[in-house]
């Protein structure tokens, strides 16, 4: 009996303690009944219903969005878009970057303070950058050009030794336009001439080469003096060929090869004739500059009359950013192929400078650049490492949605 009492007494005391503890205490919870949740957002429509991944601006209409744009989070699959403007019924958003496999992107909206996501709407987002040429790791493309029929030509160095010009038809048929040449030559500029031949300069030599299909590359002419170095060429409306490099002058050759020099002491890295203007990129100290020289009725320029660059890339964007080559669209915007991580910089007619397609182009040097006869920009991109992955040198096609400025040799 004493043994039973000894067991029951502690149990009774424990029960009394537990019952006392349960008296008037309130239960603690994460739920706050006084918090009023925002209404869940809904999507009525997304316009347009297609565009470019990471580029196109879309308008989302619906209900219960926040007027504070930072409180709206828009997903394209798992990628976030950039909310540019917001009202309770409208969001203007730059599309998120999706993979090729995820081009049928599911769009949904989350509003901070609401419990649930919106419904989902599908939009089709095409990749803004394509890679139209299949190359091996030992094949290095450089200068690119198109003819009036849409055939693409590019200089290709194989195993750092053999060079030839490759031709690819609009149907994708690939042939060797010129026979192989040894010596490690690399063309830094190719332009179609008014006579239908392909012209080019290579390895900073003073010679200008002329090429026709199936024939050996020949020297069209050589610019004097023998210290001249040429890196880029272009044709004007009169069929004159303009050339530049790290020299004391800019050069013009008429169709009969008569040379005229225009004093301009500079390391001119690229040029382009647009309408009646000659644009020239210059590398000076830690900056790049872009000059604009009017071509007068006699076909001449006066570099001495232009004392200020059209734009100074150093002050407008950043120093130690240099221009390898550039092209222009039909609206007058200039696209600089650079050594910068942004790769291509866009210069507006008013001189504003900003990266083209930030977050979309790989952060590797853009070396050579051109426009096809339509709305696509092409550039040779260097090799390198991106996110721990080795990427080979290749040619990239960038969908621009705007026509390129006329190339005078493509007739």
C-alpha positions as CSV (number, residue, x, y, z in Angstrom):
1,X,0.0,0.0,0.0
2,X,2.8,2.4,0.9
3,X,4.4,1.5,-2.4
4,X,1.2,2.5,-4.4
5,X,1.0,5.9,-2.5
6,X,4.6,6.5,-3.3
7,X,3.8,6.2,-7.0
8,X,0.5,8.1,-7.1
9,X,1.7,11.1,-5.1
10,X,4.3,12.4,-7.7
11,X,1.8,11.7,-10.6
12,X,-0.9,13.8,-8.8
13,X,1.5,16.7,-8.2
14,X,2.5,16.6,-11.9
15,X,-1.1,16.8,-13.1
16,X,-1.8,19.7,-10.8
17,X,1.2,21.6,-12.1
18,X,0.1,21.0,-15.7
19,X,-3.5,22.0,-15.1
20,X,-2.3,25.2,-13.3
21,X,-0.1,26.1,-16.2
22,X,-3.0,25.8,-18.7
23,X,-5.0,28.4,-16.8
24,X,-5.4,31.7,-18.6
25,X,-2.3,31.6,-20.9
26,X,-2.8,32.7,-24.6
27,X,-1.6,30.4,-27.3
28,X,1.3,31.9,-29.3
29,X,0.9,31.8,-33.2
30,X,2.4,33.3,-36.3
31,X,-1.0,34.2,-37.6
32,X,-2.0,37.8,-37.1
33,X,-5.7,38.2,-37.6
34,X,-5.3,42.0,-37.8
35,X,-3.1,41.9,-41.0
36,X,-5.1,42.7,-44.1
37,X,-3.7,40.9,-47.2
38,X,-3.6,42.7,-50.5
39,X,-5.9,41.2,-53.2
40,X,-4.3,38.7,-55.4
41,X,-3.3,40.0,-58.9
42,X,-4.9,38.8,-62.1
43,X,-3.6,39.0,-65.7
44,X,-6.1,39.9,-68.4
45,X,-3.7,40.1,-71.3
46,X,0.0,40.5,-72.3
47,X,0.8,42.5,-75.4
48,X,2.5,41.8,-77.7
49,X,2.2,38.1,-77.3
50,X,5.7,37.5,-78.7
51,X,9.1,39.1,-78.8
52,X,12.8,38.7,-78.0
53,X,14.1,37.1,-74.8
54,X,15.5,39.7,-72.5
55,X,14.8,42.5,-74.9
56,X,11.1,43.2,-75.8
57,X,9.0,45.5,-73.7
58,X,5.6,44.0,-72.9
59,X,2.4,45.5,-71.4
60,X,0.6,43.4,-68.9
61,X,-3.0,44.4,-68.2
62,X,-5.0,43.1,-65.3
63,X,-6.1,43.9,-61.8
64,X,-4.7,44.4,-58.3
65,X,-1.1,45.3,-59.3
66,X,0.8,47.7,-57.1
67,X,1.3,51.3,-58.2
68,X,4.8,51.0,-56.7
69,X,6.7,49.2,-59.4
70,X,9.2,47.6,-57.0
71,X,6.3,45.7,-55.3
72,X,5.5,43.9,-58.5
73,X,7.5,40.8,-59.5
74,X,7.0,39.4,-63.0
75,X,8.2,36.0,-63.9
76,X,8.9,34.6,-67.3
77,X,9.2,30.9,-66.4
78,X,11.7,31.2,-63.6
79,X,13.4,34.4,-64.9
80,X,12.4,37.8,-63.6
81,X,11.5,40.6,-66.0
82,X,12.3,44.2,-65.3
83,X,9.3,46.3,-64.3
84,X,9.6,49.7,-66.0
85,X,6.3,51.3,-65.0
86,X,3.3,50.3,-62.9
87,X,-0.3,51.2,-62.2
88,X,-3.0,49.1,-60.4
89,X,-4.1,47.8,-63.8
90,X,-1.0,48.0,-66.1
91,X,2.6,46.9,-65.9
92,X,5.2,47.7,-68.5
93,X,7.9,45.1,-68.3
94,X,11.1,44.1,-70.2
95,X,11.0,40.4,-70.9
96,X,13.1,38.1,-68.8
97,X,15.9,36.0,-70.3
98,X,14.6,32.5,-71.1
99,X,16.3,29.5,-72.6
100,X,15.6,28.3,-76.1
101,X,13.7,25.3,-74.6
102,X,11.6,27.8,-72.6
103,X,10.6,30.1,-75.4
104,X,6.9,29.5,-74.7
105,X,7.3,31.4,-71.5
106,X,4.7,31.3,-68.7
107,X,4.1,34.8,-67.4
108,X,2.8,35.4,-63.9
109,X,2.8,38.3,-61.4
110,X,3.4,38.4,-57.7
111,X,2.5,41.5,-55.7
112,X,4.3,41.9,-52.3
113,X,1.6,41.7,-49.7
114,X,-0.7,39.4,-51.6
115,X,-1.0,35.7,-50.7
116,X,-1.1,34.2,-54.2
117,X,0.4,34.6,-57.7
118,X,-1.7,35.7,-60.6
119,X,-2.9,33.3,-63.2
120,X,-0.4,32.5,-66.0
121,X,-0.4,33.7,-69.6
122,X,1.9,32.3,-72.3
123,X,4.1,34.5,-74.5
124,X,6.6,33.3,-77.2
125,X,10.1,34.7,-76.6
126,X,12.6,34.1,-79.4
127,X,16.3,34.2,-78.7
128,X,17.8,37.6,-79.6
129,X,21.1,36.0,-80.5
130,X,21.7,33.1,-82.9
131,X,24.8,31.2,-84.0
132,X,24.3,30.6,-87.8
133,X,27.7,29.1,-88.5
134,X,29.0,25.7,-87.3
135,X,32.8,26.0,-86.6
136,X,35.4,23.8,-85.0
137,X,37.5,25.1,-82.1
138,X,40.5,25.5,-84.4
139,X,38.6,27.6,-86.9
140,X,38.7,31.3,-86.1
141,X,36.4,33.7,-88.0
142,X,37.3,37.4,-88.4
143,X,36.0,40.0,-90.9
144,X,32.4,39.4,-92.2
145,X,30.6,40.8,-95.3
146,X,27.4,40.2,-97.3
147,X,26.7,40.8,-101.0
148,X,23.5,42.2,-102.6
149,X,22.0,38.6,-102.9
150,X,22.4,37.9,-99.2
151,X,25.5,35.6,-99.4
152,X,27.7,35.9,-96.4
153,X,31.5,35.9,-96.6
154,X,34.0,35.7,-93.8
155,X,37.7,35.3,-93.3
156,X,38.6,32.1,-91.5
157,X,42.0,31.2,-90.0
158,X,42.4,27.5,-89.5
159,X,44.9,26.2,-86.8
160,X,46.5,29.7,-86.8
161,X,48.1,28.9,-90.2
162,X,45.7,28.5,-93.2
163,X,43.4,31.3,-94.3
164,X,40.6,31.4,-96.8
165,X,37.4,33.2,-97.4
166,X,34.2,31.2,-96.7
167,X,31.0,31.8,-98.5
168,X,27.6,30.8,-97.1
169,X,24.4,31.1,-99.3
170,X,21.1,32.2,-97.8
171,X,20.1,28.5,-98.1
172,X,23.0,27.6,-95.8
173,X,25.3,26.1,-98.5
174,X,28.9,26.5,-97.4
175,X,31.8,26.7,-99.8
176,X,35.4,28.0,-100.0
177,X,35.3,31.3,-101.9
178,X,39.0,31.5,-102.3
179,X,41.8,28.8,-102.3
180,X,43.7,28.2,-99.0
181,X,46.6,30.5,-98.3
182,X,49.2,29.7,-95.6
183,X,51.1,32.2,-93.4
184,X,48.5,32.9,-90.7
185,X,46.9,35.7,-92.6
186,X,43.7,37.2,-91.1
187,X,41.5,39.8,-92.9
188,X,40.4,42.6,-90.6
189,X,38.0,44.1,-93.2
190,X,36.0,42.8,-96.1
191,X,33.8,44.9,-98.3
192,X,31.9,44.1,-101.6
193,X,33.0,46.5,-104.3
194,X,30.7,48.1,-106.9
195,X,32.2,45.8,-109.5
196,X,30.9,42.7,-107.7
197,X,34.4,41.6,-106.4
198,X,35.3,41.3,-102.7
199,X,37.9,43.7,-101.3
200,X,39.9,43.4,-98.1
201,X,42.9,44.2,-96.0
202,X,44.8,41.9,-93.7
203,X,47.5,41.8,-91.0
204,X,47.9,45.6,-91.0
205,X,49.6,45.5,-94.3
206,X,49.4,48.4,-96.8
207,X,48.1,46.2,-99.6
208,X,44.4,46.1,-100.6
209,X,43.3,42.8,-101.9
210,X,40.7,41.9,-104.5
211,X,38.9,38.5,-104.5
212,X,36.6,36.7,-106.9
213,X,35.0,33.2,-106.5
214,X,37.4,30.3,-107.2
215,X,40.4,32.5,-108.0
216,X,43.5,33.2,-106.0
217,X,43.6,36.3,-103.9
218,X,45.3,39.1,-105.7
219,X,46.7,42.5,-104.7
220,X,44.5,45.3,-106.1
221,X,46.9,48.0,-105.1
222,X,49.2,49.1,-102.2
223,X,49.1,52.4,-100.4
224,X,52.3,54.4,-100.1
225,X,54.5,55.1,-98.3
226,X,55.6,51.6,-97.3
227,X,55.1,52.4,-93.6
228,X,51.3,52.5,-94.0
229,X,49.2,50.1,-92.0
230,X,45.6,49.4,-93.1
231,X,43.0,47.8,-90.9
232,X,39.6,48.9,-92.3
233,X,38.0,49.9,-95.7
234,X,34.7,51.1,-97.0
235,X,33.2,52.4,-100.3
236,X,31.4,55.7,-100.8
237,X,28.6,56.5,-103.2
238,X,31.0,57.4,-106.0
239,X,32.8,54.0,-105.8
240,X,35.9,55.4,-104.0
241,X,37.5,53.2,-101.5
242,X,38.4,54.7,-98.1
243,X,41.0,53.2,-95.9
244,X,42.5,53.8,-92.4
245,X,44.9,52.5,-89.9
246,X,47.7,53.7,-87.5
247,X,49.0,56.3,-89.9
248,X,49.7,60.0,-90.6
249,X,46.7,60.2,-93.0
250,X,43.3,58.8,-94.1
251,X,43.3,57.5,-97.6
252,X,40.9,57.5,-100.6
253,X,41.4,55.5,-103.8
254,X,39.2,56.2,-106.8
255,X,38.1,53.3,-109.1
256,X,41.2,53.8,-111.2
257,X,43.4,53.4,-108.1
258,X,44.4,57.1,-107.9
259,X,45.4,57.7,-104.3
260,X,44.6,60.8,-102.3
261,X,45.8,61.3,-98.7
262,X,44.1,63.4,-96.0
263,X,46.4,64.4,-93.1
264,X,45.1,62.9,-89.9
265,X,47.7,61.7,-87.4
266,X,45.9,59.0,-85.4
267,X,45.5,55.3,-84.7
268,X,42.3,55.0,-86.7
269,X,40.9,51.6,-85.8
270,X,37.8,51.6,-88.0
271,X,35.8,53.6,-90.5
272,X,32.4,53.6,-92.2
273,X,30.8,55.7,-95.0
274,X,27.2,56.6,-94.3
275,X,25.5,58.9,-96.8
276,X,27.8,61.8,-97.3
277,X,29.7,61.3,-94.1
278,X,32.9,59.4,-93.2
279,X,32.9,58.1,-89.6
280,X,36.3,57.2,-88.1
281,X,37.0,55.5,-84.8
282,X,40.3,56.5,-83.1
283,X,42.2,54.9,-80.2
284,X,44.1,57.6,-78.2
285,X,45.7,56.9,-74.9
286,X,43.1,55.2,-72.7
287,X,40.1,56.4,-74.7
288,X,38.3,55.8,-78.0
289,X,36.8,58.5,-80.0
290,X,34.4,58.7,-83.0
291,X,34.9,61.4,-85.6
292,X,32.5,62.5,-88.3
293,X,33.9,64.0,-91.5
294,X,31.5,65.4,-94.1
295,X,32.3,64.4,-97.7
296,X,31.9,67.4,-99.9
297,X,30.7,67.6,-103.5
298,X,34.2,66.9,-104.8
299,X,34.4,63.7,-102.7
300,X,36.9,65.2,-100.3
301,X,37.1,65.5,-96.5
302,X,38.8,68.2,-94.4
303,X,40.0,66.5,-91.1
304,X,41.6,69.8,-89.9
305,X,38.2,71.4,-89.8
306,X,36.8,68.8,-87.4
307,X,38.6,69.4,-84.1
308,X,36.1,67.8,-81.7
309,X,35.1,64.1,-81.9
310,X,31.4,63.3,-82.5
311,X,31.6,61.3,-79.3
312,X,34.3,60.5,-76.8
313,X,33.7,56.9,-75.6
314,X,36.0,57.5,-72.6
315,X,34.0,60.3,-71.1
316,X,30.6,59.1,-72.3
317,X,30.9,55.5,-71.3
318,X,34.3,54.4,-69.9
319,X,38.0,54.4,-70.4
320,X,40.1,51.6,-71.8
321,X,37.2,50.7,-74.1
322,X,38.4,50.5,-77.7
323,X,36.6,50.2,-81.0
324,X,37.5,47.2,-83.2
325,X,35.0,48.0,-85.9
326,X,31.5,49.5,-86.2
327,X,28.3,49.5,-88.2
328,X,25.3,51.7,-88.5
329,X,21.5,51.2,-88.7
330,X,19.0,53.0,-91.0
331,X,18.0,55.3,-88.1
332,X,21.6,56.6,-87.6
333,X,22.5,54.6,-84.5
334,X,26.1,53.4,-84.5
335,X,27.1,50.0,-83.1
336,X,30.6,49.7,-81.8
337,X,32.3,46.3,-81.6
338,X,34.6,46.7,-78.6
339,X,36.9,44.9,-76.1
340,X,34.4,45.8,-73.3
341,X,32.5,43.1,-71.3
342,X,29.3,44.7,-72.8
343,X,30.8,43.7,-76.3
344,X,28.7,46.1,-78.4
345,X,27.9,49.7,-77.5
346,X,25.1,51.6,-79.1
347,X,25.7,55.3,-79.9
348,X,22.6,57.3,-80.7
349,X,22.6,60.2,-83.2
350,X,22.7,62.6,-80.2
351,X,25.8,60.9,-78.9
352,X,24.4,58.9,-76.0
353,X,26.4,55.6,-75.4
354,X,25.0,52.5,-73.8
355,X,25.5,48.7,-74.0
356,X,23.4,46.9,-76.6
357,X,21.2,44.2,-75.2
358,X,22.7,44.1,-71.6
359,X,22.6,40.7,-70.1
360,X,21.9,39.0,-73.4
361,X,25.2,39.2,-75.3
362,X,28.0,37.1,-73.8
363,X,30.7,39.2,-72.0
364,X,33.3,38.5,-74.7
365,X,35.1,40.8,-77.1
366,X,33.3,41.8,-80.3
367,X,36.0,41.9,-83.0
368,X,34.4,42.5,-86.4
369,X,30.8,43.6,-87.2
370,X,28.5,44.2,-90.1
371,X,24.8,44.2,-91.1
372,X,23.1,41.9,-93.5
373,X,20.6,43.3,-96.1
374,X,17.8,43.0,-93.6
375,X,17.3,43.6,-89.9
376,X,20.2,41.5,-88.5
377,X,23.6,42.5,-87.1
378,X,26.5,40.0,-87.3
379,X,29.7,40.0,-85.4
380,X,32.7,37.9,-84.8
381,X,33.0,37.1,-81.1
382,X,36.2,36.1,-79.4
383,X,36.7,32.9,-77.4
384,X,36.9,32.9,-73.6
385,X,35.3,31.5,-70.4
386,X,31.8,32.4,-69.4
387,X,30.4,31.0,-66.1
388,X,33.2,28.5,-65.9
389,X,32.5,27.2,-69.5
390,X,34.9,27.5,-72.4
391,X,33.4,29.2,-75.4
392,X,35.0,29.1,-78.9
393,X,35.4,32.0,-81.2
394,X,32.4,32.2,-83.5
395,X,30.0,34.4,-85.5
396,X,26.9,35.7,-83.7
397,X,23.7,36.9,-85.4
398,X,21.8,39.5,-83.4
399,X,18.1,40.2,-84.2
400,X,17.7,44.0,-84.3
401,X,14.3,44.6,-85.8
402,X,15.7,47.6,-87.8
403,X,17.3,47.8,-91.2
404,X,21.0,48.5,-91.5
405,X,22.3,51.6,-93.3
406,X,23.3,51.1,-96.9
407,X,26.6,49.6,-97.8
408,X,27.6,51.3,-101.0
409,X,29.5,48.4,-102.5
410,X,26.6,46.0,-102.4
411,X,25.1,46.9,-105.8
